[in-house]
Amino acid sequence: MSRRNPQSAEEKALLQRAQRYLPGAQNGNASSSFEDGFIVKEGRGSKIYDFSGNEYIDYLLGSGPMILGHAHPAVVKAVRQCLERGSTYFLTSGVAIELAEEICRAVPCAEMVRFTTSGTDATFQCLRAARAYRRRDKVLKFEGGYHGSHDYAMMSSYSFQLADFPKPVPNSAGIPKVIQETVLIAPFNDLDATTRIIRQHHDQLAGVIVEPLQRIIPPAAGFLEGLRDVTARYDIPLIFDEVVTGFRLAYGGAQEQYGVEPDMVAIGKVVGGGYPLAAVCGRADIMRHYDSSQVAEDAYIPQVGTLSGNPIAATAGLATLAELRKPGTYQRLHGIGRRLRTALQETLDQAEIPAQVVGDDTVFDVCFTDEKVTDYRSTLGANRDRMRQFNRLLLEQGILKAGQKFYMSLAHTDEDVQRTIEAFQSVAEKLQAA
């Protein structure tokens, strides 16, 4: 496969404007520079295109939501029809009710739904609802777990600075020091250590939040089941952050795949069909704290969002879920990922490059390490320079991925998979020679 086209004058000018008007020349998401720079012009199916005429097979997929690929005809048609009826109302719409109903049918723990516009807001609201229900302040999260960018989530999410459990480490400037007093940190996949922390602090805990698949790290056998048992023992709400895994691992998300039902769940990405939509879902007795007629004044949560349950986003979500319900959909999605995971591991093994492909068939990545990856700390020994080189070399071959993830979509074709496998082989040869 040929290398990328050089930057066009138009793209160079756009990059300069981004540097002038956007801090870091980006919106805080994936960098627009990617070492030598490109700006997205459009996306169609499994591909995105830049302003220099380059085509990329897209495994970034908007950081996961584009599970059907870009500009899927069914979603485009539904959104176009909805646009003619108005774009937002700040009132409950019929389509928002339909989406809430479908979420409750699909997601095991969902008895009621409250919409938000981002995964960050959804996880934040889950924690607030748990505090209202338990009338306690502290929450427990897992080291390396990412729950968005609110203050509580940005504790021990990513850092080379480590602390003894359960002490948290803030990973952003601007977080009040008092927040550290309300967050406990546990090691993912270590049920014994987590259980000890919960037992010691159970009377102060409002809730426990976990990514059932932490970034790309699968749960160890019995870990989620044990976590469910110990939180239930103390009536502490267990919150699954399924912003990534919801409607991706299975139609019912990680709850369906792993067979463990939490008390609350934050969902996003896929459920919005590429539009700004996320949701807090859970048991009715917890969700009633959003209804002032159901709880005392000091237990009520007045959650308001101008675009929460936006009809355009809800329409896109419903159209996406309708496609996902078609027979054989998830078998095909997992099959695409399984082929790529297997090929990537075999290619790196043949090149004698120490590496492990970690994750689920639908979302995974490689860790350049010999050490078994079971939690955040076991990822810190991975060769990050090699990872950056791997991503850069793939990009030169027209393969786009997130810094630490491959996302699968139903738009990826057999030809896309074959081209990607050939790129793996080319990149492995270059890594081997480096």
C-alpha positions as CSV (number, residue, x, y, z in Angstrom):
1,M,0.0,0.0,0.0
2,S,1.4,3.4,-0.9
3,R,2.2,6.1,1.6
4,R,-0.2,8.9,2.3
5,N,-0.3,11.9,0.0
6,P,1.6,14.9,1.3
7,Q,-0.3,17.7,3.0
8,S,-2.2,19.9,0.7
9,A,-2.1,23.7,1.0
10,E,-5.7,23.7,2.2
11,E,-4.9,21.2,4.9
12,K,-1.8,23.1,6.1
13,A,-3.9,26.2,6.3
14,L,-6.6,24.4,8.4
15,L,-3.9,23.1,10.8
16,Q,-2.5,26.6,11.2
17,R,-6.0,27.9,12.0
18,A,-6.6,25.1,14.4
19,Q,-3.4,26.0,16.2
20,R,-4.5,29.6,16.3
21,Y,-8.1,29.0,17.6
22,L,-8.1,25.7,19.4
23,P,-5.9,25.0,22.5
24,G,-3.5,22.2,21.4
25,A,-5.1,22.5,17.9
26,Q,-7.9,20.1,18.9
27,N,-11.1,19.8,20.9
28,G,-9.5,17.7,23.6
29,N,-10.2,14.4,21.7
30,A,-7.9,12.7,19.3
31,S,-5.2,15.1,18.1
32,S,-5.7,16.7,14.7
33,S,-2.0,16.5,14.0
34,F,-1.2,12.8,14.4
35,E,2.5,13.6,14.1
36,D,2.5,15.1,10.6
37,G,-1.1,16.3,10.5
38,F,-4.4,15.8,8.9
39,I,-7.9,17.3,9.2
40,V,-11.0,15.2,8.5
41,K,-13.1,16.2,5.5
42,E,-15.8,13.5,5.6
43,G,-16.6,10.0,6.6
44,R,-18.5,7.3,4.6
45,G,-19.0,3.8,5.6
46,S,-15.7,2.3,7.0
47,K,-13.6,5.2,5.7
48,I,-12.7,8.7,6.6
49,Y,-11.0,11.2,4.2
50,D,-8.7,14.2,4.8
51,F,-8.2,17.4,3.0
52,S,-5.2,16.0,1.1
53,G,-7.1,13.3,-0.6
54,N,-6.1,10.4,1.7
55,E,-8.5,7.6,2.5
56,Y,-8.2,5.8,5.9
57,I,-9.8,2.6,7.0
58,D,-11.4,3.9,10.2
59,Y,-11.0,1.9,13.5
60,L,-11.3,5.1,15.6
61,L,-15.0,5.4,14.6
62,G,-15.5,8.7,16.5
63,S,-14.2,6.9,19.6
64,G,-16.7,4.1,19.2
65,P,-20.2,5.4,18.4
66,M,-20.1,4.7,14.7
67,I,-20.8,1.0,15.0
68,L,-22.7,1.0,11.7
69,G,-20.0,3.1,10.0
70,H,-20.2,6.7,8.9
71,A,-23.4,8.1,7.3
72,H,-25.3,4.9,7.4
73,P,-28.3,5.2,5.0
74,A,-30.9,4.2,7.6
75,V,-29.6,6.7,10.2
76,V,-29.2,9.5,7.6
77,K,-32.8,8.9,6.3
78,A,-34.3,8.9,9.8
79,V,-32.4,12.1,10.9
80,R,-33.3,13.9,7.7
81,Q,-37.0,13.2,8.2
82,C,-36.7,14.3,11.9
83,L,-35.0,17.6,11.0
84,E,-38.0,18.7,9.1
85,R,-40.0,18.5,12.4
86,G,-37.5,20.7,14.3
87,S,-34.2,20.1,16.0
88,T,-34.9,20.6,19.8
89,Y,-37.9,21.4,22.0
90,F,-36.8,21.4,25.7
91,L,-39.9,19.3,26.2
92,T,-40.3,15.5,26.2
93,S,-40.7,14.2,22.7
94,G,-42.3,11.0,21.5
95,V,-39.0,9.7,20.0
96,A,-37.2,10.2,23.4
97,I,-39.9,8.0,25.1
98,E,-39.5,5.4,22.4
99,L,-35.7,5.3,22.9
100,A,-36.1,5.1,26.7
101,E,-38.5,2.2,26.2
102,E,-36.1,0.3,23.9
103,I,-33.2,0.8,26.3
104,C,-35.3,-0.7,29.1
105,R,-36.1,-3.7,27.0
106,A,-32.5,-4.2,26.1
107,V,-30.5,-3.4,29.2
108,P,-31.0,-5.8,32.1
109,C,-30.7,-3.3,35.0
110,A,-32.6,-0.5,33.3
111,E,-36.1,0.1,34.8
112,M,-36.0,3.9,34.1
113,V,-33.9,6.2,32.0
114,R,-32.8,9.9,32.3
115,F,-31.0,11.3,29.2
116,T,-27.9,13.4,29.2
117,T,-25.7,14.6,26.3
118,S,-22.3,13.0,27.2
119,G,-20.8,9.9,28.8
120,T,-19.1,12.3,31.3
121,D,-22.4,13.7,32.4
122,A,-24.0,10.2,32.6
123,T,-21.3,8.8,34.9
124,F,-21.4,12.0,37.0
125,Q,-25.2,11.7,37.3
126,C,-24.9,8.0,38.3
127,L,-22.6,9.0,41.2
128,R,-24.9,11.8,42.3
129,A,-28.0,9.5,42.2
130,A,-26.1,6.9,44.3
131,R,-25.3,9.6,46.8
132,A,-28.9,10.7,47.0
133,Y,-30.0,7.1,47.5
134,R,-27.4,6.2,50.1
135,R,-27.1,9.6,51.7
136,R,-23.4,9.2,51.8
137,D,-20.5,10.9,50.1
138,K,-17.7,8.6,49.2
139,V,-17.4,6.6,46.0
140,L,-15.1,3.8,44.9
141,K,-13.6,3.6,41.4
142,F,-10.8,1.5,40.0
143,E,-7.3,2.6,39.1
144,G,-7.0,3.2,35.4
145,G,-10.7,3.3,34.9
146,Y,-11.9,6.2,32.7
147,H,-15.4,7.6,33.4
148,G,-15.1,10.9,31.6
149,S,-13.6,14.2,32.7
150,H,-15.6,15.3,35.7
151,D,-13.6,15.8,39.0
152,Y,-14.5,12.5,40.5
153,A,-13.7,10.6,37.3
154,M,-10.3,12.2,37.0
155,M,-8.9,10.4,40.0
156,S,-6.3,7.8,39.3
157,S,-7.4,7.4,35.7
158,Y,-4.0,7.6,34.0
159,S,-0.7,8.5,35.7
160,F,2.7,7.2,36.3
161,Q,2.4,8.6,39.8
162,L,1.0,5.7,41.9
163,A,-0.3,5.7,45.5
164,D,-1.1,3.0,48.0
165,F,-4.7,1.8,47.7
166,P,-7.2,3.3,48.4
167,K,-5.6,6.8,48.1
168,P,-6.6,8.6,44.9
169,V,-4.2,10.6,42.6
170,P,-5.8,13.6,40.8
171,N,-5.0,13.5,37.0
172,S,-6.0,17.1,36.1
173,A,-5.2,20.6,37.2
174,G,-8.2,22.5,38.7
175,I,-9.6,19.7,40.8
176,P,-10.4,20.9,44.4
177,K,-8.4,19.0,46.9
178,V,-11.5,18.2,48.9
179,I,-12.6,15.9,46.0
180,Q,-9.8,13.5,47.0
181,E,-11.5,13.0,50.4
182,T,-14.5,11.5,48.7
183,V,-12.9,9.0,46.2
184,L,-11.4,5.6,47.1
185,I,-9.3,3.7,44.6
186,A,-9.1,-0.1,44.2
187,P,-7.1,-2.4,41.8
188,F,-9.2,-3.8,38.9
189,N,-9.4,-7.6,38.9
190,D,-8.2,-7.9,42.5
191,L,-11.4,-9.0,44.2
192,D,-9.7,-9.6,47.6
193,A,-8.2,-6.1,47.8
194,T,-11.4,-4.5,46.6
195,T,-13.5,-6.5,49.1
196,R,-11.2,-5.4,51.9
197,I,-11.6,-1.7,51.0
198,I,-15.4,-2.0,50.6
199,R,-15.7,-3.8,54.0
200,Q,-13.6,-1.2,55.7
201,H,-15.4,1.8,54.2
202,H,-18.9,0.4,53.5
203,D,-20.7,2.7,56.0
204,Q,-19.3,5.7,54.1
205,L,-19.7,4.5,50.5
206,A,-22.4,5.9,48.3
207,G,-21.5,3.7,45.3
208,V,-19.0,1.7,43.3
209,I,-18.4,2.5,39.7
210,V,-16.6,0.2,37.3
211,E,-16.0,-0.3,33.6
212,P,-16.9,-4.0,33.3
213,L,-14.3,-4.1,30.5
214,Q,-11.8,-1.6,31.8
215,R,-10.5,0.2,28.7
216,I,-9.3,-3.0,27.0
217,I,-8.7,-5.2,30.0
218,P,-11.3,-8.0,30.4
219,P,-12.7,-8.8,33.9
220,A,-11.0,-11.9,35.5
221,A,-13.2,-14.9,36.1
222,G,-15.4,-14.2,39.1
223,F,-14.4,-10.6,39.5
224,L,-17.6,-8.9,38.5
225,E,-19.7,-11.6,40.2
226,G,-17.7,-11.0,43.4
227,L,-18.0,-7.3,43.1
228,R,-21.8,-7.7,42.7
229,D,-22.0,-9.9,45.8
230,V,-20.0,-7.6,48.1
231,T,-21.9,-4.4,47.1
232,A,-25.2,-6.1,47.4
233,R,-24.3,-7.3,50.9
234,Y,-24.0,-3.7,52.1
235,D,-26.7,-2.2,49.8
236,I,-24.1,-0.1,48.0
237,P,-25.2,0.7,44.4
238,L,-23.0,-1.0,41.8
239,I,-22.6,1.2,38.7
240,F,-21.5,-0.1,35.4
241,D,-19.9,2.5,33.1
242,E,-21.0,1.1,29.8
243,V,-20.5,4.2,27.7
244,V,-18.1,2.1,25.6
245,T,-19.5,-1.4,26.0
246,G,-23.3,-0.6,25.9
247,F,-24.8,-2.0,22.7
248,R,-21.3,-2.9,21.5
249,L,-20.3,-6.1,23.2
250,A,-23.9,-7.4,22.9
251,Y,-27.3,-5.8,22.5
252,G,-27.7,-5.8,26.2
253,G,-24.1,-4.6,26.6
254,A,-21.5,-6.0,29.1
255,Q,-24.4,-7.0,31.5
256,E,-25.6,-9.4,28.9
257,Q,-22.2,-10.7,27.8
258,Y,-20.8,-11.2,31.4
259,G,-24.1,-12.2,33.0
260,V,-23.8,-9.7,35.9
261,E,-26.5,-7.1,36.6
262,P,-25.6,-3.8,38.3
263,D,-28.0,-1.4,40.0
264,M,-27.2,1.5,37.6
265,V,-25.5,1.9,34.3
266,A,-24.2,4.9,32.2
267,I,-24.6,4.3,28.5
268,G,-23.5,6.5,25.6
269,K,-21.7,6.4,22.2
270,V,-23.5,3.7,20.2
271,V,-26.9,4.6,21.7
272,G,-26.8,8.0,20.2
273,G,-26.0,6.9,16.7
274,G,-23.2,9.4,16.3
275,Y,-25.1,12.3,17.9
276,P,-24.6,13.8,21.4
277,L,-26.7,11.5,23.6
278,A,-26.1,9.4,26.7
279,A,-28.2,8.1,29.5
280,V,-28.4,7.2,33.2
281,C,-30.4,4.0,33.7
282,G,-31.1,1.9,36.7
283,R,-33.4,0.6,39.4
284,A,-36.7,2.6,39.8
285,D,-36.1,3.1,43.5
286,I,-32.8,4.9,42.7
287,M,-34.0,6.7,39.6
288,R,-37.0,8.1,41.5
289,H,-34.6,10.7,43.0
290,Y,-35.0,12.6,39.7
291,D,-38.8,12.9,40.4
292,S,-39.6,15.6,43.0
293,S,-43.0,14.1,43.6
294,Q,-41.5,10.8,44.7
295,V,-38.8,11.9,47.3
296,A,-38.3,14.4,50.0
297,E,-37.0,17.8,49.0
298,D,-33.5,17.1,50.3
299,A,-33.3,13.8,48.3
300,Y,-34.4,15.3,45.0
301,I,-31.9,15.7,42.1
302,P,-32.8,18.6,39.8
303,Q,-31.1,17.5,36.6
304,V,-31.6,19.8,33.6
305,G,-30.0,19.8,30.2
306,T,-31.0,21.9,27.2
307,L,-30.3,19.1,24.7
308,S,-30.9,16.1,26.9
309,G,-33.1,13.6,25.0
310,N,-32.7,15.7,21.9
311,P,-35.0,14.4,19.2
312,I,-32.4,14.3,16.5
313,A,-30.0,12.3,18.7
314,A,-32.9,10.0,19.9
315,T,-33.9,9.4,16.3
316,A,-30.4,8.5,15.3
317,G,-30.2,6.2,18.3
318,L,-33.4,4.4,17.5
319,A,-32.4,3.9,13.8
320,T,-29.0,2.5,15.0
321,L,-30.6,0.1,17.5
322,A,-33.0,-1.1,14.8
323,E,-30.0,-2.1,12.6
324,L,-28.3,-3.8,15.6
325,R,-31.4,-6.0,16.3
326,K,-31.2,-7.6,12.8
327,P,-30.3,-11.3,13.0
328,G,-26.6,-12.2,12.9
329,T,-25.5,-8.6,13.5
330,Y,-23.4,-9.3,16.6
331,Q,-22.0,-12.6,15.3
332,R,-20.7,-10.6,12.3
333,L,-19.3,-7.8,14.4
334,H,-17.4,-10.2,16.7
335,G,-16.2,-12.2,13.6
336,I,-14.6,-9.1,12.1
337,G,-12.8,-8.3,15.3
338,R,-11.8,-11.9,15.9
339,R,-10.1,-12.1,12.5
340,L,-8.1,-8.9,13.1
341,R,-7.2,-9.8,16.7
342,T,-5.9,-13.2,15.7
343,A,-4.0,-11.9,12.7
344,L,-2.4,-9.1,14.7
345,Q,-1.2,-11.5,17.5
346,E,0.1,-14.0,15.0
347,T,1.9,-11.3,13.0
348,L,3.7,-9.9,16.0
349,D,4.5,-13.4,17.3
350,Q,6.1,-14.4,14.0
351,A,8.1,-11.2,14.0
352,E,9.2,-12.1,17.6
353,I,8.0,-8.8,18.9
354,P,6.9,-9.1,22.6
355,A,3.2,-8.1,22.6
356,Q,-0.2,-9.1,23.7
357,V,-3.5,-8.3,21.9
358,V,-5.9,-7.5,24.8
359,G,-9.6,-6.8,24.9
360,D,-12.9,-8.0,23.4
361,D,-13.5,-8.9,19.7
362,T,-15.4,-5.6,19.3
363,V,-12.8,-3.3,21.0
364,F,-9.2,-4.2,21.6
365,D,-5.6,-3.2,21.2
366,V,-2.0,-4.4,21.5
367,C,0.2,-3.9,24.5
368,F,3.9,-4.2,23.8
369,T,4.9,-6.1,26.9
370,D,5.7,-9.7,28.0
371,E,3.9,-9.1,31.3
372,K,0.3,-10.5,31.6
373,V,-2.1,-7.5,31.4
374,T,-4.7,-7.8,34.2
375,D,-4.9,-4.2,35.6
376,Y,-3.7,-0.7,35.1
377,R,-0.3,-1.2,36.8
378,S,0.5,-4.1,34.5
379,T,0.1,-1.9,31.5
380,L,2.7,0.6,32.7
381,G,5.6,-1.7,31.7
382,A,4.4,-1.7,28.1
383,N,6.7,-0.1,25.5
384,R,4.9,3.2,24.8
385,D,7.5,4.4,22.3
386,R,6.8,1.2,20.3
387,M,3.1,1.8,20.6
388,R,3.4,5.3,19.2
389,Q,5.6,4.0,16.3
390,F,3.0,1.2,15.7
391,N,0.2,3.8,15.4
392,R,2.2,6.1,13.2
393,L,3.2,3.3,10.8
394,L,-0.3,2.1,10.5
395,L,-1.5,5.6,9.7
396,E,1.1,5.8,6.9
397,Q,-0.5,2.6,5.6
398,G,-4.0,4.2,5.7
399,I,-5.1,2.6,8.9
400,L,-6.6,4.9,11.5
401,K,-7.1,3.8,15.1
402,A,-7.3,5.5,18.5
403,G,-4.2,5.9,20.6
404,Q,-5.1,2.8,22.6
405,K,-8.0,1.1,20.8
406,F,-9.3,-0.6,17.7
407,Y,-13.1,-0.2,17.4
408,M,-14.9,-2.6,15.1
409,S,-17.9,-1.6,13.0
410,L,-20.4,-3.4,10.8
411,A,-19.2,-1.3,7.9
412,H,-15.8,-3.0,7.8
413,T,-15.6,-5.2,4.8
414,D,-13.6,-8.3,4.0
415,E,-11.4,-6.1,1.8
416,D,-10.9,-3.7,4.7
417,V,-9.9,-6.6,7.0
418,Q,-7.5,-8.0,4.4
419,R,-5.9,-4.6,3.8
420,T,-5.5,-4.1,7.5
421,I,-3.8,-7.5,7.9
422,E,-1.4,-6.6,5.2
423,A,-0.7,-3.4,7.0
424,F,0.0,-5.3,10.2
425,Q,2.6,-7.4,8.3
426,S,4.3,-4.4,6.8
427,V,4.4,-2.6,10.1
428,A,5.7,-5.6,12.0
429,E,8.6,-5.8,9.5
430,K,9.5,-2.2,10.2
431,L,9.2,-2.6,14.0
432,Q,11.4,-5.7,13.8
433,A,14.0,-3.8,11.8
434,A,14.0,-0.7,14.1
